[in-house]
Amino acid sequence: MRFTLKKVRHKILLAFATLILFTGVIVVISQYYMRKSNEYQSLKTQIKDLLNLSLTVQNHQKNFLLTDAKSITYYKQKGQSKNLSEYNKNALKIKKLITKIEKAPLLNQLNVDKSLKKIRSSHTKYNRWFNDLSLKIQYKGFKDYGLINKMRIAAHQLEKADSLRQFDINKLRRHEKDFLLRKDLVYANKLYNLNRSIKQSLRSQIDTLAKTASAQINRLEAYINTANTYERYFAKIVNIDIKIGLTENEGIRGELKNIIADIKLELSILHDTVNERTNNLIWQAAMVFLIVIIVMLFLSLAVAWYFTHSISSPIELLSRITKSIADGLQNQEDRLDGVQTEDEVGNLARNFKNLYTQLRQTIQITKDENAKLKEFSQKEAERRWETEGFAIFNEIYRNHFNNLEEQAFEVTAQLVKYTGSSQGGMFVINDDNDEDLYMELKACYAYERNKFKNKRVDLGDGLIGTAWREGDTMLLTDVPQSYVHITSGLGKSNPSCVLIVPVKSDDAMVGIIELVSFKVFKTHEVTFIERLSQRIASGIIAIKASERNKKLLAILESEAQDAQEREANLRKELQNSKYWVHKFEQKLNNISDELMIYRTVINRLYAGLLITNEKFIITKVNNYIYQRFNYKRGELIGESVDILIETDYKNVIDLREKRFKVSYRSFQEQVSGEVIDKRGKNYPVKMLSGKLEIDTKIIYIFLFNEDDVVHLSPSSVSDANQGLILS
């Protein structure tokens, strides 16, 4: 009986089960080789650590010889130092690490037991030699410790024993220091030979001395004994240095160096062995993985072929048919009969065939409904666009209802933006002169400079004048090349469309709107602009009427204000004259108030009184000038007189020296002039001026009345001023 899988999910489960099985095999193999690799890697790391610890121990040994052996602290602490402590710690670590490596499970497979035993033995021997080295260093001493201290004491005794041989003693000490510094036996032999010759010389002297010179003989023998003691200690030090090693390759130092070299060699061999085994393991794992991957690849290809043949091919056929149906191809249901499988894909193809038949009928119904809905949506969008546009322009009318230029610019700019145009302008009829009607450009947006240099457009002049004459909307899609250009960063371009709409209200022409665009205006846009033009026309008519009313009101208010001011000035002057006559009669009865009388007379005869110093800088001004000519109190003090008075200065100013001069009789001759108020307005006056000398001080007085103010006759003024000057 043939076994078949009729369900797609059964086929997929079988394929996934096979893949999971092979994946499990790969995981098990990976775990095995990873564990082996980690073991080898751990062993390699331990060998590297052992090598590093060996080098660290050697460094501590060298530092001990370089620093601790010549440090007084080391001898004070009785052979204890930081380098010795670190050496002992690292030596203990080496011992533990060797023990750990010996217990490694891979060690039996590598056959490196002899190498590890040799390494352990070498480290033990190294520790023994190093301990011997530290004891010899401590026994040798330094400065005030050990043999070197004893040798120095003997040398000092030599210096005290025979001061006459100081030169020979200095040579001995120099050979001693040369040996200690350079570790060369040549200097030791020189010291021995020199000491021997000195002793022989002393013994010859003893032999030549008589027995009666016993004190001198004892002194020489004591010197010889001290020299023998000094030489003995020096010889011990030389022997210790020889045992330690005069160079790195001699004595204990040479042994330590050779041991470290052997340890390095053994560790290198051990490391190479482990590394070789690790590489072999990696190669073996790679081969196993390659075989498994090849098997997996063939299995995947087989599964892929099976699924392609039994599942993917029918699905692809169904997808192509679906796409053809989506692209609008008809009569595709017959191709669905090509899917003959008994699984879910076959059922899907048959069900889809039934669905397609029903869907085709539904699509036709939906297309008809969509066409109606699209038409309605388009009309609704156009209506909403018009409504929003009217709302925007109504806001502009509210904000700029009293200024034609601002309203025209805002409307033009917003209309260009709202309709997506490139340029726009608004022309308004200038009807200031009924006999000369013309249109002028009130506002433009994005026009090039050469467009409408002359802002005047007459009736019938160009397209604008033609639209004015005809009174109809003009939509041009074939724009003449020389009519207008749209300038941008890419250069100049000819527009595609020009729309010219008359602005009129109840057949009354008010202006023209011109829009230039790269796109052709749609019908609803033209209708919107035509409806908007009626609202624009109403606004322009209202603003023009308002401006005419304002001008008339301003003229009437100005004339009324001037009449009131003239009447007020006449009343004020009449009252001042009556008041002055009354006061003048009272002051004439009191001689003690003579000065007040003169001042009052002047103030009443002349409305303005101005006093300057000899440089014609204003020092005093009466209240009339401040109030009449709108200056603040004290504002004119310190200013030049020509800031206030303007007259024919040919007889008053020396033009070369820029200073005033009085070339006519003081207070005798009136001249015409003008007084300048703070706003720069000139008032005609009759002015009388004169020069007064008070002690050594010179002042100039200027008196004036406005031409339309009632004042006394010049003869009475002259008599009164003459009396003032004489006083």
VEXFI-457539 format. One line per 8 residues: their letters; for each residue x, y negated, z negated of C-alpha. Coordinates in steps of 0.5 Angstrom, whole numbers. Layout:
A	X,Y,Z ~ ...
// end
This chain:
MRFTLKKV	0,0,0 ~ 3,-7,2 ~ 4,-12,-3 ~ 2,-19,-1 ~ 1,-26,-5 ~ -5,-29,-3 ~ -5,-35,-8 ~ 0,-41,-7
RHKILLAF	2,-41,-15 ~ 3,-34,-15 ~ 9,-35,-10 ~ 11,-41,-13 ~ 12,-38,-20 ~ 15,-32,-17 ~ 20,-37,-14 ~ 21,-41,-20
ATLILFTG	22,-34,-24 ~ 28,-32,-20 ~ 31,-39,-20 ~ 31,-39,-28 ~ 34,-32,-28 ~ 40,-34,-24 ~ 40,-40,-28 ~ 41,-36,-34
VIVVISQY	46,-32,-31 ~ 50,-38,-30 ~ 49,-41,-37 ~ 52,-34,-40 ~ 58,-34,-36 ~ 59,-42,-37 ~ 58,-41,-44 ~ 63,-35,-44
YMRKSNEY	69,-39,-40 ~ 67,-46,-44 ~ 69,-42,-51 ~ 75,-39,-48 ~ 77,-46,-45 ~ 76,-49,-52 ~ 80,-44,-55 ~ 86,-45,-51
QSLKTQIK	85,-52,-51 ~ 85,-52,-59 ~ 92,-48,-59 ~ 95,-53,-54 ~ 93,-59,-58 ~ 96,-55,-64 ~ 102,-54,-61 ~ 103,-61,-59
DLLNLSLT	101,-63,-66 ~ 107,-59,-68 ~ 112,-62,-63 ~ 110,-69,-65 ~ 111,-67,-73 ~ 117,-64,-71 ~ 119,-71,-68 ~ 116,-75,-74
VQNHQKNF	121,-71,-79 ~ 127,-72,-74 ~ 125,-80,-74 ~ 124,-80,-82 ~ 131,-76,-82 ~ 134,-82,-78 ~ 131,-87,-82 ~ 134,-84,-88
LLTDAKSI	141,-84,-86 ~ 140,-91,-83 ~ 136,-95,-89 ~ 136,-91,-95 ~ 143,-88,-95 ~ 145,-96,-95 ~ 139,-98,-100 ~ 141,-100,-107
TYYKQKGQ	133,-98,-109 ~ 134,-91,-107 ~ 140,-90,-112 ~ 136,-94,-117 ~ 130,-89,-116 ~ 135,-83,-117 ~ 134,-80,-110 ~ 127,-82,-109
SKNLSEYN	125,-86,-102 ~ 119,-87,-98 ~ 123,-84,-92 ~ 124,-78,-96 ~ 117,-78,-99 ~ 114,-78,-92 ~ 119,-73,-89 ~ 117,-68,-95
KNALKIKK	109,-69,-93 ~ 110,-68,-86 ~ 115,-62,-87 ~ 109,-59,-91 ~ 104,-60,-85 ~ 109,-57,-81 ~ 109,-51,-85 ~ 101,-51,-85
LITKIEKA	100,-52,-78 ~ 105,-46,-76 ~ 101,-41,-81 ~ 94,-44,-77 ~ 97,-42,-71 ~ 99,-35,-73 ~ 92,-34,-75 ~ 89,-36,-68
PLLNQLNV	85,-30,-64 ~ 89,-31,-58 ~ 96,-31,-60 ~ 96,-23,-59 ~ 94,-24,-52 ~ 100,-29,-51 ~ 105,-25,-54 ~ 109,-31,-57
DKSLKKIR	110,-28,-64 ~ 117,-28,-64 ~ 117,-35,-61 ~ 113,-37,-67 ~ 117,-34,-72 ~ 123,-37,-69 ~ 120,-44,-70 ~ 118,-42,-77
SSHTKYNR	125,-40,-79 ~ 128,-46,-75 ~ 124,-51,-79 ~ 126,-47,-86 ~ 133,-48,-84 ~ 132,-55,-82 ~ 129,-57,-89 ~ 135,-53,-92
WFNDLSLK	140,-57,-88 ~ 136,-64,-90 ~ 136,-63,-97 ~ 143,-61,-97 ~ 144,-68,-93 ~ 140,-72,-98 ~ 144,-69,-104 ~ 151,-71,-101
IQYKGFKD	149,-78,-99 ~ 146,-79,-106 ~ 153,-76,-109 ~ 157,-80,-104 ~ 153,-86,-107 ~ 153,-94,-105 ~ 156,-100,-108 ~ 155,-99,-115
YGLINKMR	153,-92,-115 ~ 157,-85,-114 ~ 164,-84,-111 ~ 164,-91,-107 ~ 163,-94,-114 ~ 168,-90,-117 ~ 173,-92,-111 ~ 171,-99,-112
IAAHQLEK	173,-99,-119 ~ 180,-96,-118 ~ 181,-101,-112 ~ 180,-107,-117 ~ 184,-103,-122 ~ 190,-103,-116 ~ 189,-111,-115 ~ 190,-112,-123
ADSLRQFD	196,-107,-123 ~ 200,-111,-119 ~ 198,-117,-116 ~ 205,-118,-112 ~ 203,-112,-107 ~ 196,-116,-106 ~ 198,-116,-98 ~ 198,-108,-98
INKLRRHE	192,-107,-103 ~ 188,-112,-98 ~ 191,-107,-92 ~ 188,-101,-96 ~ 181,-104,-97 ~ 181,-106,-90 ~ 183,-99,-87 ~ 177,-96,-93
KDFLLRKD	172,-101,-90 ~ 174,-99,-83 ~ 173,-92,-84 ~ 166,-93,-88 ~ 163,-97,-82 ~ 166,-93,-76 ~ 167,-86,-79 ~ 173,-85,-75
LVYANKLY	179,-81,-78 ~ 184,-85,-75 ~ 183,-91,-81 ~ 183,-85,-86 ~ 190,-83,-84 ~ 192,-90,-84 ~ 190,-91,-91 ~ 193,-84,-93
NLNRSIKQ	200,-86,-90 ~ 200,-93,-92 ~ 198,-91,-99 ~ 204,-86,-99 ~ 209,-91,-97 ~ 207,-96,-102 ~ 208,-90,-107 ~ 215,-88,-104
SLRSQIDT	217,-95,-105 ~ 215,-96,-112 ~ 218,-89,-114 ~ 225,-92,-111 ~ 224,-98,-115 ~ 223,-93,-121 ~ 229,-89,-119 ~ 234,-96,-119
LAKTASAQ	231,-99,-125 ~ 235,-97,-132 ~ 232,-94,-137 ~ 232,-100,-141 ~ 227,-103,-137 ~ 221,-98,-139 ~ 216,-103,-139 ~ 217,-105,-132
INRLEAYI	217,-97,-130 ~ 211,-96,-134 ~ 207,-101,-130 ~ 210,-98,-124 ~ 208,-91,-126 ~ 201,-94,-128 ~ 200,-97,-121 ~ 202,-90,-118
NTANTYER	197,-86,-122 ~ 191,-91,-120 ~ 193,-91,-113 ~ 193,-83,-113 ~ 186,-84,-116 ~ 183,-89,-111 ~ 186,-84,-106 ~ 183,-78,-109
YFAKIVNI	176,-81,-109 ~ 177,-84,-102 ~ 179,-77,-100 ~ 172,-74,-103 ~ 168,-79,-99 ~ 172,-77,-93 ~ 170,-70,-94 ~ 163,-71,-95
DIKIGLTE	162,-76,-89 ~ 166,-70,-85 ~ 161,-65,-88 ~ 155,-70,-86 ~ 158,-71,-79 ~ 162,-77,-77 ~ 158,-77,-70 ~ 151,-74,-69
NEGIRGEL	154,-68,-66 ~ 158,-66,-72 ~ 157,-63,-79 ~ 150,-63,-82 ~ 147,-68,-77 ~ 149,-64,-71 ~ 146,-58,-74 ~ 140,-62,-75
KNIIADIK	140,-64,-68 ~ 141,-57,-65 ~ 135,-54,-70 ~ 130,-60,-67 ~ 133,-58,-60 ~ 131,-51,-61 ~ 125,-52,-64 ~ 123,-57,-58
LELSILHD	125,-51,-53 ~ 121,-46,-56 ~ 115,-51,-57 ~ 116,-52,-50 ~ 116,-45,-48 ~ 110,-44,-52 ~ 106,-50,-49 ~ 108,-47,-42
TVNERTNN	105,-40,-44 ~ 98,-43,-46 ~ 98,-48,-41 ~ 99,-42,-35 ~ 94,-38,-39 ~ 89,-44,-39 ~ 90,-45,-31 ~ 89,-38,-30
LIWQAAMV	82,-38,-34 ~ 80,-44,-30 ~ 82,-41,-23 ~ 78,-35,-26 ~ 72,-39,-28 ~ 72,-43,-21 ~ 72,-36,-17 ~ 66,-33,-21
FLIVIIVM	62,-40,-21 ~ 63,-40,-13 ~ 61,-33,-12 ~ 55,-35,-17 ~ 53,-41,-13 ~ 54,-37,-6 ~ 49,-32,-8 ~ 44,-38,-11
LFLSLAVA	45,-41,-4 ~ 43,-35,0 ~ 37,-34,-5 ~ 35,-41,-4 ~ 35,-41,3 ~ 31,-35,3 ~ 26,-38,-2 ~ 26,-44,2
WYFTHSIS	25,-40,9 ~ 19,-36,6 ~ 16,-43,3 ~ 17,-46,10 ~ 13,-40,13 ~ 8,-39,9 ~ 6,-46,6 ~ 10,-52,9
SPIELLSR	8,-51,16 ~ 1,-50,15 ~ 1,-57,10 ~ 5,-60,16 ~ 0,-59,21 ~ -5,-61,16 ~ -1,-67,15 ~ 0,-69,23
ITKSIADG	-8,-68,24 ~ -9,-72,18 ~ -5,-78,21 ~ -7,-77,28 ~ -14,-78,25 ~ -12,-84,21 ~ -9,-87,28 ~ -16,-87,31
LQNQEDRL	-15,-80,35 ~ -21,-77,36 ~ -23,-69,37 ~ -18,-67,32 ~ -22,-62,29 ~ -20,-56,34 ~ -13,-57,32 ~ -15,-55,24
DGVQTEDE	-17,-48,27 ~ -9,-47,28 ~ -9,-46,20 ~ -11,-38,19 ~ -8,-37,12 ~ -12,-34,7 ~ -9,-38,1 ~ -11,-45,-2
VGNLARNF	-8,-48,4 ~ -13,-45,9 ~ -18,-46,5 ~ -16,-54,5 ~ -16,-54,12 ~ -23,-51,13 ~ -26,-56,8 ~ -22,-62,11
KNLYTQLR	-25,-60,18 ~ -32,-61,15 ~ -30,-67,11 ~ -27,-70,17 ~ -34,-69,21 ~ -38,-73,15 ~ -32,-78,15 ~ -33,-80,22
QTIQITKD	-40,-82,21 ~ -39,-86,15 ~ -33,-90,18 ~ -38,-92,24 ~ -43,-95,19 ~ -37,-98,15 ~ -34,-101,21 ~ -41,-105,22
ENAKLKEF	-42,-107,15 ~ -34,-110,15 ~ -36,-114,21 ~ -41,-117,18 ~ -38,-118,11 ~ -32,-121,14 ~ -36,-126,18 ~ -39,-128,11
SQKEAERR	-33,-128,8 ~ -30,-133,13 ~ -36,-138,13 ~ -35,-138,5 ~ -28,-139,5 ~ -29,-145,10 ~ -35,-148,5 ~ -30,-147,-1
WETEGFAI	-24,-150,3 ~ -29,-156,5 ~ -32,-157,-2 ~ -25,-157,-6 ~ -22,-162,-1 ~ -28,-167,-2 ~ -27,-166,-9 ~ -19,-168,-8
FNEIYRNH	-21,-174,-4 ~ -27,-176,-9 ~ -21,-176,-14 ~ -17,-181,-10 ~ -23,-185,-9 ~ -24,-186,-16 ~ -17,-187,-18 ~ -16,-192,-12
FNNLEEQA	-22,-196,-11 ~ -20,-203,-11 ~ -13,-202,-7 ~ -14,-201,0 ~ -7,-200,1 ~ -6,-195,-4 ~ -12,-191,-2 ~ -10,-191,5
FEVTAQLV	-4,-188,3 ~ -6,-183,-2 ~ -12,-181,3 ~ -7,-180,9 ~ -2,-176,5 ~ -7,-172,2 ~ -10,-170,9 ~ -4,-169,12
KYTGSSQG	-2,-164,6 ~ -9,-161,6 ~ -10,-159,13 ~ -3,-157,14 ~ -1,-162,19 ~ 6,-165,20 ~ 5,-173,21 ~ -1,-177,20
GMFVINDD	-3,-184,20 ~ -9,-189,18 ~ -11,-195,22 ~ -16,-200,20 ~ -19,-206,24 ~ -17,-213,22 ~ -23,-217,22 ~ -20,-223,19
NDEDLYME	-21,-227,25 ~ -27,-225,29 ~ -25,-228,35 ~ -18,-223,35 ~ -20,-216,33 ~ -15,-211,33 ~ -13,-205,29 ~ -7,-205,24
LKACYAYE	-3,-199,21 ~ -5,-199,14 ~ -2,-192,12 ~ 3,-187,15 ~ 6,-180,13 ~ 12,-177,16 ~ 12,-182,22 ~ 18,-183,25
RNKFKNKR	21,-190,25 ~ 20,-191,33 ~ 13,-189,32 ~ 8,-196,32 ~ 14,-201,31 ~ 8,-206,33 ~ 3,-204,28 ~ -2,-208,32
VDLGDGLI	-7,-204,36 ~ -12,-207,41 ~ -18,-204,44 ~ -17,-199,49 ~ -9,-199,48 ~ -7,-192,48 ~ -10,-186,45 ~ -12,-190,39
GTAWREGD	-15,-196,42 ~ -19,-191,47 ~ -22,-187,41 ~ -24,-194,38 ~ -27,-196,45 ~ -30,-189,46 ~ -32,-188,38 ~ -31,-181,39
TMLLTDVP	-27,-175,36 ~ -21,-173,41 ~ -17,-167,40 ~ -11,-166,45 ~ -8,-159,45 ~ -3,-162,51 ~ 1,-167,48 ~ 5,-172,53
QSYVHITS	12,-171,52 ~ 13,-178,50 ~ 7,-179,45 ~ 10,-177,39 ~ 16,-173,36 ~ 16,-169,29 ~ 23,-169,26 ~ 26,-164,22
GLGKSNPS	33,-161,20 ~ 33,-157,26 ~ 32,-163,31 ~ 26,-166,34 ~ 20,-162,37 ~ 14,-164,41 ~ 7,-162,37 ~ 2,-157,39
CVLIVPVK	-4,-161,37 ~ -6,-169,36 ~ -13,-170,33 ~ -16,-177,33 ~ -22,-178,29 ~ -26,-185,29 ~ -27,-188,22 ~ -34,-191,22
SDDAMVGI	-40,-191,18 ~ -47,-192,21 ~ -44,-193,28 ~ -40,-199,25 ~ -33,-198,27 ~ -28,-199,21 ~ -21,-195,23 ~ -18,-189,26
IELVSFKV	-15,-183,23 ~ -9,-179,27 ~ -6,-173,25 ~ -1,-169,29 ~ 1,-162,28 ~ 4,-156,31 ~ -2,-152,30 ~ -9,-153,33
FKTHEVTF	-14,-155,29 ~ -20,-150,27 ~ -27,-152,29 ~ -29,-153,21 ~ -23,-157,20 ~ -25,-162,25 ~ -32,-162,22 ~ -29,-163,15
IERLSQRI	-25,-169,17 ~ -31,-172,21 ~ -35,-172,15 ~ -29,-174,11 ~ -28,-180,15 ~ -35,-183,14 ~ -33,-183,6 ~ -27,-186,8
ASGIIAIK	-31,-192,12 ~ -35,-193,6 ~ -29,-194,1 ~ -26,-198,6 ~ -32,-203,7 ~ -33,-203,-1 ~ -26,-205,-2 ~ -26,-210,4
ASERNKKL	-32,-213,1 ~ -29,-213,-6 ~ -23,-217,-4 ~ -27,-222,0 ~ -31,-223,-7 ~ -25,-223,-11 ~ -22,-229,-6 ~ -28,-233,-7
LAILESEA	-28,-232,-14 ~ -21,-234,-15 ~ -22,-240,-11 ~ -28,-242,-15 ~ -24,-241,-22 ~ -18,-245,-19 ~ -22,-251,-17 ~ -26,-251,-24
QDAQEREA	-20,-250,-28 ~ -17,-256,-25 ~ -23,-260,-26 ~ -23,-258,-33 ~ -16,-260,-34 ~ -16,-267,-31 ~ -22,-268,-35 ~ -19,-266,-41
NLRKELQN	-12,-270,-40 ~ -16,-276,-38 ~ -20,-275,-45 ~ -14,-274,-49 ~ -10,-280,-46 ~ -16,-285,-47 ~ -16,-282,-55 ~ -9,-283,-55
SKYWVHKF	-9,-290,-53 ~ -15,-292,-58 ~ -11,-288,-63 ~ -5,-292,-62 ~ -8,-299,-61 ~ -11,-298,-68 ~ -4,-295,-71 ~ -1,-301,-68
EQKLNNIS	-5,-306,-71 ~ -4,-303,-78 ~ 4,-303,-77 ~ 4,-310,-75 ~ 2,-312,-82 ~ 8,-308,-85 ~ 15,-311,-84 ~ 18,-305,-88
DELMIYRT	16,-300,-83 ~ 19,-304,-77 ~ 23,-297,-74 ~ 16,-293,-75 ~ 13,-298,-71 ~ 18,-298,-65 ~ 18,-291,-65 ~ 10,-291,-65
VINRLYAG	10,-296,-59 ~ 15,-292,-55 ~ 11,-285,-56 ~ 4,-289,-54 ~ 7,-293,-48 ~ 11,-286,-45 ~ 8,-279,-46 ~ 15,-276,-45
LLITNEKF	21,-278,-50 ~ 28,-275,-49 ~ 35,-276,-52 ~ 42,-274,-50 ~ 49,-275,-52 ~ 54,-278,-48 ~ 55,-271,-44 ~ 48,-271,-42
IITKVNNY	46,-265,-47 ~ 39,-266,-50 ~ 39,-267,-57 ~ 32,-269,-58 ~ 25,-268,-55 ~ 18,-270,-57 ~ 13,-265,-58 ~ 9,-268,-52
IYQRFNYK	14,-265,-47 ~ 14,-258,-51 ~ 7,-257,-51 ~ 6,-260,-44 ~ 11,-256,-40 ~ 10,-250,-44 ~ 17,-250,-47 ~ 18,-247,-54
RGELIGES	20,-251,-60 ~ 28,-252,-60 ~ 29,-248,-53 ~ 31,-255,-49 ~ 36,-257,-55 ~ 43,-256,-52 ~ 41,-255,-45 ~ 43,-260,-39
VDILIETD	38,-266,-38 ~ 38,-264,-31 ~ 34,-257,-33 ~ 28,-261,-34 ~ 28,-268,-30 ~ 29,-268,-23 ~ 30,-275,-19 ~ 34,-279,-14
YKNVIDLR	41,-278,-18 ~ 45,-282,-13 ~ 45,-288,-18 ~ 45,-284,-24 ~ 50,-278,-23 ~ 57,-279,-21 ~ 58,-273,-16 ~ 65,-273,-16
EKRFKVSY	66,-272,-23 ~ 59,-269,-24 ~ 57,-273,-30 ~ 51,-279,-31 ~ 52,-286,-30 ~ 48,-292,-31 ~ 49,-297,-25 ~ 42,-301,-26
RSFQEQVS	40,-305,-32 ~ 38,-300,-38 ~ 31,-300,-39 ~ 29,-305,-34 ~ 28,-301,-28 ~ 23,-295,-27 ~ 25,-290,-22 ~ 20,-284,-19
GEVIDKRG	22,-277,-21 ~ 19,-270,-23 ~ 19,-266,-29 ~ 20,-258,-28 ~ 16,-254,-33 ~ 18,-247,-36 ~ 15,-243,-30 ~ 18,-248,-25
KNYPVKML	13,-252,-23 ~ 14,-260,-21 ~ 10,-265,-24 ~ 11,-272,-21 ~ 13,-278,-26 ~ 15,-285,-27 ~ 21,-285,-31 ~ 25,-291,-35
SGKLEIDT	32,-289,-38 ~ 37,-293,-42 ~ 44,-293,-46 ~ 45,-294,-53 ~ 51,-295,-57 ~ 50,-294,-65 ~ 57,-295,-68 ~ 62,-291,-64
KIIYIFLF	56,-286,-62 ~ 53,-287,-55 ~ 46,-284,-53 ~ 42,-284,-47 ~ 34,-285,-47 ~ 29,-282,-42 ~ 22,-284,-42 ~ 17,-282,-37
NEDDVVHL	9,-282,-36 ~ 6,-277,-31 ~ 3,-281,-25 ~ -4,-279,-26 ~ -4,-281,-34 ~ -6,-288,-36 ~ -1,-292,-39 ~ 1,-300,-40
SPSSVSDA	4,-305,-35 ~ 12,-304,-34 ~ 12,-312,-36 ~ 10,-310,-43 ~ 14,-304,-43 ~ 20,-308,-42 ~ 19,-313,-47 ~ 18,-307,-52
NQGLILS	24,-303,-50 ~ 28,-310,-50 ~ 26,-311,-58 ~ 28,-304,-59 ~ 35,-304,-56 ~ 36,-311,-60 ~ 35,-308,-66
// end
